[in-house]
Each structure stands twice: as structure tokens, then as C-alpha cells.
Amino acid sequence: MSKVFAVANQKGGVGKTTTSVNLAASLSATRNRVLLIDLDPQGNATMGSGIDKSTLEYSLYETLIEDLPFEKALVNAADAGYDLLPSNGDLVAAEAQLFAMEDREFKLKTLLDKQRDNYDYFIIDCPPSLNMLTINALVAADGVLIPMQCEYYALEGLAALMQTIETIAEHLNPSLHIEGIVRTMYDPRNRLTIEVNRQLFDHFGDTVYRTVIPRNVRLAEAPSFGLPVIKYDKASRGAVSYLALAGEILRRSDQLAAESSSVG
């Protein structure tokens, strides 16, 4: 059964797009069929997948707003190893246009539900704000992956995001849950990191992935070459960490499937 994950955090600069691109590539490397959806008008996930956002004939905008067939906007990001629904600045206009539509919160869900049989994992790179695009992602998703830095204001931002997820689950998507929290740009030498880390485990327990994503030069360089880090330097700490994260997500998924089948 396919899974749709929204990679979301209302705070920018936490490694959201880096996580979306590299998790998509790592899941693909473990022989899963993966679709990455770039829902951020900045188009960074598109560029980081080796696709030039300025030369797109069609993008997610036309598919969401103008009902362009899914296949026409779909791009095979061959170098990255997955399929991509790309975006560019056109998506800014979608925000206002969605408000005028019926079922505006369900446009992305309707689009992705028709593709459920074609992919094992859908990864949605959300914009760094709570807007109608992010709401569409949360309505379409089975679970939310939250990348966050272990820094002073991180827990405060996380509380706001949790409230948003609870509201969406209550009114629009009852099955929505937090899939996991990913600690990014992790530096264990930093005293504040250790303290925030402790608080995270106190509050969220097993929801926090054991895998951490370290600060890594190769990971930071990879997007400028239009490649996920496992394609840029698969021996780097960044590549090894994202492959480990993908493995942890797959193990959790298998464990949940086994538990539900034994209950059934």
C-alpha cells in the first residue's frame, strides 16, 4: 500500500527541501517507486532534482489549477532516480486561485489518489508557511515528516505545527498523523543541541527518528549540481545518514503492517 508523506515545517531553513529530495532518492535507491511533489513556489526541490524550473513547459500549477493531465506535467528526474511533479514561480498564483475553488483543500489529494497504484511513496515538499498549498499537502498526506534543527526556538515552532496538524486531522483528514521528527544539521558538540534533543525525546518519544542528519559539506554542495547527495557523493556522511533514515522509515512501516495484520 502506498504512503503519502508531507515534509513540513512552518519555519524555514530547517532542511525541509534537503530532506524531501534526499529521502526521495534514498527510498528510490531501496527499489521503491517514488514521486516527489514540489509544492513550494521557490522550486528548490525541482532544481535540486536536476530539472531547470525556468524551462518547464508545464508544472504542478497547471495540473492543480487548470486540470492539466498528470502525465503532461510529470518529469522523470533520471539523474536523481525518481519521478517529479515540478514547480516554479507560477505556483504563487495558485494560492489565490485555490481560494475561489470548491473543494479547494482537496485538489492535491484528488490528483494523487488517482496515482496511488503507480508509486510506493509520495514525498511532498511543502512551502515554509501555513497557506492553502500546505493545507492541500496535509489533506493529501497519510503522515507528516517534520525536519527540525535542535535550536532555541525549535520546540515553539513545533508546537504551532502540531496544532495545525491536529486541526487538519479534526476537520479535513482524520487519518493524518505525525510520521516522525527528523533532526537536521545536527551537531552533538553543541550544548544547546543536547538540551533540545533531550526535550524532544521527553515530549515525543518514539516519534523522533533515531537517525540524525549531520551538518555536512557534501550535503550542502549537492543541490548546486542538481543531484541528491547519494548521487553526488554516496560515501559522504550526509548520504549515509539519509539512506539510514530511509531504512528506519521502511522498518517502521513493516513493523506497523505486521502489527495490524496480527490484530486482524
C-alpha positions as CSV (number, residue, x, y, z in Angstrom):
1,M,0.0,0.0,0.0
2,S,1.4,3.4,-1.0
3,K,2.3,6.1,1.5
4,V,2.0,9.9,1.1
5,F,4.3,11.9,3.3
6,A,4.2,15.7,3.6
7,V,7.6,17.1,4.6
8,A,6.5,20.2,6.5
9,N,7.7,22.9,8.9
10,Q,6.3,26.4,9.2
11,K,9.9,27.5,10.0
12,G,12.2,28.0,7.0
13,G,15.8,26.9,6.8
14,V,15.4,23.7,8.7
15,G,16.4,21.3,5.9
16,K,12.9,20.7,4.6
17,T,13.8,20.6,0.8
18,T,17.1,18.8,1.5
19,T,15.1,16.1,3.4
20,S,12.5,15.8,0.7
21,V,15.0,15.4,-2.2
22,N,17.3,13.1,-0.4
23,L,14.7,11.0,1.2
24,A,13.0,10.5,-2.2
25,A,16.4,9.5,-3.7
26,S,17.2,7.1,-0.8
27,L,13.7,5.4,-0.9
28,S,14.2,5.1,-4.7
29,A,17.6,3.5,-4.1
30,T,16.0,0.8,-2.0
31,R,13.9,-0.2,-5.0
32,N,10.7,1.8,-4.2
33,R,8.7,3.7,-6.9
34,V,8.9,7.3,-5.7
35,L,7.1,10.5,-6.8
36,L,8.5,13.8,-5.4
37,I,5.9,16.7,-5.4
38,D,7.5,20.2,-5.3
39,L,4.7,22.3,-3.6
40,D,7.0,25.2,-2.9
41,P,6.9,28.1,-5.5
42,Q,10.6,28.6,-4.9
43,G,11.1,25.4,-6.9
44,N,14.2,24.4,-5.0
45,A,13.3,20.7,-4.9
46,T,12.9,20.9,-8.7
47,M,16.3,22.4,-9.2
48,G,17.8,20.0,-6.6
49,S,16.5,17.1,-8.7
50,G,18.4,18.3,-11.8
51,I,15.4,20.0,-13.5
52,D,15.6,23.6,-14.6
53,K,12.5,25.3,-13.3
54,S,12.8,28.2,-15.8
55,T,12.5,25.9,-18.8
56,L,9.4,23.9,-17.7
57,E,6.7,23.7,-20.3
58,Y,4.2,22.5,-17.7
59,S,4.3,22.4,-13.9
60,L,2.3,21.4,-10.8
61,Y,0.4,24.8,-11.3
62,E,-1.3,23.7,-14.5
63,T,-2.2,20.3,-13.0
64,L,-3.7,21.7,-9.8
65,I,-5.4,24.8,-11.2
66,E,-6.1,24.1,-14.9
67,D,-6.7,20.3,-14.6
68,L,-3.9,19.5,-17.0
69,P,-3.4,15.7,-17.2
70,F,-1.0,14.5,-14.6
71,E,1.2,12.8,-17.2
72,K,1.8,16.1,-19.0
73,A,3.4,17.8,-16.0
74,L,5.3,14.7,-14.8
75,V,9.0,14.7,-15.2
76,N,11.4,11.8,-14.8
77,A,14.3,13.1,-12.9
78,A,16.5,10.3,-14.2
79,D,19.8,11.5,-12.5
80,A,18.0,11.7,-9.2
81,G,16.3,8.4,-9.6
82,Y,12.6,9.3,-9.1
83,D,9.6,11.0,-10.8
84,L,8.9,14.6,-10.1
85,L,5.9,17.0,-10.3
86,P,8.0,20.2,-10.7
87,S,7.2,23.7,-9.7
88,N,8.3,27.3,-10.3
89,G,7.1,30.8,-9.5
90,D,3.8,30.2,-11.3
91,L,2.6,28.3,-8.2
92,V,2.4,31.6,-6.3
93,A,-0.8,32.4,-8.2
94,A,-2.3,29.1,-7.2
95,E,-2.7,30.3,-3.7
96,A,-5.2,33.0,-4.6
97,Q,-6.9,30.9,-7.2
98,L,-7.4,27.9,-4.9
99,F,-9.5,30.1,-2.5
100,A,-12.0,30.7,-5.3
101,M,-12.5,26.9,-5.9
102,E,-14.9,24.4,-4.5
103,D,-13.1,21.6,-2.6
104,R,-10.1,23.8,-2.6
105,E,-8.4,21.8,0.3
106,F,-8.7,18.6,-1.6
107,K,-7.2,19.4,-5.0
108,L,-3.9,17.8,-4.4
109,K,-5.5,14.7,-2.7
110,T,-7.8,14.2,-5.7
111,L,-4.7,14.4,-8.0
112,L,-2.5,12.0,-6.0
113,D,-5.3,9.4,-5.1
114,K,-5.5,8.6,-8.8
115,Q,-1.8,7.7,-8.9
116,R,-1.7,5.5,-5.7
117,D,-1.2,2.3,-7.7
118,N,1.7,3.7,-9.6
119,Y,4.0,4.6,-6.7
120,D,5.1,3.2,-3.3
121,Y,6.0,6.6,-1.8
122,F,4.8,10.2,-2.5
123,I,7.0,12.8,-0.9
124,I,5.5,16.4,-0.8
125,D,8.0,19.3,-0.2
126,C,5.7,21.9,1.4
127,P,6.3,25.7,1.5
128,P,7.7,27.1,4.7
129,S,4.4,28.6,5.8
130,L,0.8,27.6,6.6
131,N,-1.1,28.5,3.4
132,M,-3.6,26.8,1.1
133,L,-0.8,24.9,-0.6
134,T,0.4,23.4,2.8
135,I,-3.2,22.6,3.7
136,N,-3.6,20.7,0.5
137,A,-0.5,18.7,1.3
138,L,-1.7,17.9,4.8
139,V,-5.1,16.8,3.5
140,A,-3.5,14.6,0.9
141,A,-0.9,13.1,3.3
142,D,-1.1,9.9,5.4
143,G,1.7,11.2,7.6
144,V,3.8,14.3,8.3
145,L,7.6,14.2,8.4
146,I,8.9,17.2,10.4
147,P,12.6,18.2,9.8
148,M,13.9,20.4,12.6
149,Q,17.1,21.8,14.0
150,C,17.8,21.4,17.7
151,E,17.9,25.1,18.4
152,Y,16.4,27.5,20.8
153,Y,13.0,28.3,19.1
154,A,12.6,24.9,17.5
155,L,10.2,23.5,20.1
156,E,8.0,26.6,20.0
157,G,7.7,26.3,16.2
158,L,7.0,22.6,16.6
159,A,4.1,23.2,18.9
160,A,2.5,25.5,16.4
161,L,2.9,22.9,13.6
162,M,1.4,20.2,15.9
163,Q,-1.7,22.4,16.5
164,T,-2.1,22.8,12.7
165,I,-1.9,19.1,12.2
166,E,-4.4,18.4,14.9
167,T,-6.8,20.9,13.3
168,I,-6.5,19.4,9.9
169,A,-7.0,15.9,11.3
170,E,-10.1,17.0,13.2
171,H,-11.8,18.8,10.3
172,L,-10.4,17.5,6.9
173,N,-8.2,14.4,7.2
174,P,-9.0,12.1,10.1
175,S,-6.1,9.7,9.3
176,L,-3.4,12.4,9.4
177,H,-0.7,11.8,12.0
178,I,3.0,12.7,12.6
179,E,5.0,10.1,10.9
180,G,8.2,11.2,12.5
181,I,10.6,14.1,13.5
182,V,13.9,14.3,11.7
183,R,16.8,16.1,13.5
184,T,18.7,18.0,10.8
185,M,22.0,20.0,10.8
186,Y,22.8,18.0,13.9
187,D,25.9,18.9,15.9
188,P,26.4,16.8,19.1
189,R,29.2,19.1,20.3
190,N,26.7,21.9,20.9
191,R,25.3,22.1,24.4
192,L,22.0,23.6,23.3
193,T,21.6,20.8,20.8
194,I,21.9,18.2,23.6
195,E,19.3,20.1,25.7
196,V,16.8,20.5,22.9
197,N,17.4,16.8,22.0
198,R,16.5,15.7,25.5
199,Q,13.3,17.8,25.5
200,L,12.3,16.3,22.1
201,F,12.6,12.8,23.4
202,D,10.7,13.8,26.6
203,H,7.8,15.2,24.6
204,F,7.7,13.0,21.6
205,G,9.4,9.7,22.5
206,D,9.5,7.2,19.6
207,T,8.1,9.8,17.1
208,V,11.7,11.1,16.9
209,Y,13.7,9.1,14.4
210,R,16.9,7.7,15.9
211,T,18.8,8.7,12.7
212,V,20.2,12.2,12.7
213,I,21.3,14.3,9.7
214,P,24.6,16.0,10.4
215,R,25.9,19.2,9.1
216,N,27.9,18.1,6.0
217,V,29.7,20.0,3.3
218,R,28.8,17.4,0.6
219,L,25.2,17.6,1.5
220,A,25.2,21.4,1.2
221,E,27.1,21.2,-2.2
222,A,24.9,18.6,-3.9
223,P,21.9,20.9,-4.8
224,S,24.1,23.2,-6.9
225,F,24.9,20.2,-9.0
226,G,21.2,19.2,-9.4
227,L,21.8,16.0,-7.5
228,P,20.7,14.3,-4.3
229,V,23.7,13.6,-2.1
230,I,23.6,9.9,-2.6
231,K,24.2,10.5,-6.4
232,Y,26.8,13.3,-5.7
233,D,28.9,11.5,-3.1
234,K,27.4,8.3,-1.8
235,A,30.2,7.8,0.8
236,S,29.6,11.2,2.5
237,R,28.1,11.4,6.0
238,G,25.0,13.1,4.5
239,A,24.4,10.3,2.0
240,V,24.9,7.6,4.6
241,S,22.5,9.4,7.0
242,Y,19.7,9.8,4.5
243,L,20.0,6.1,3.5
244,A,19.8,5.2,7.2
245,L,16.7,7.4,7.6
246,A,15.0,5.7,4.6
247,G,15.9,2.4,6.2
248,E,14.3,3.4,9.5
249,I,11.2,4.6,7.8
250,L,10.8,1.3,5.9
251,R,11.4,-0.7,9.1
252,R,8.7,1.3,11.0
253,S,6.3,0.8,8.1
254,D,6.9,-3.0,8.0
255,Q,6.5,-3.2,11.8
256,L,3.2,-1.4,11.7
257,A,2.0,-3.6,8.8
258,A,2.9,-6.7,10.8
259,E,1.2,-5.4,13.9
260,S,-2.0,-4.5,12.1
261,S,-2.1,-7.9,10.3
262,S,-1.7,-9.8,13.6
263,V,-4.5,-7.7,15.1
264,G,-6.7,-8.5,12.1
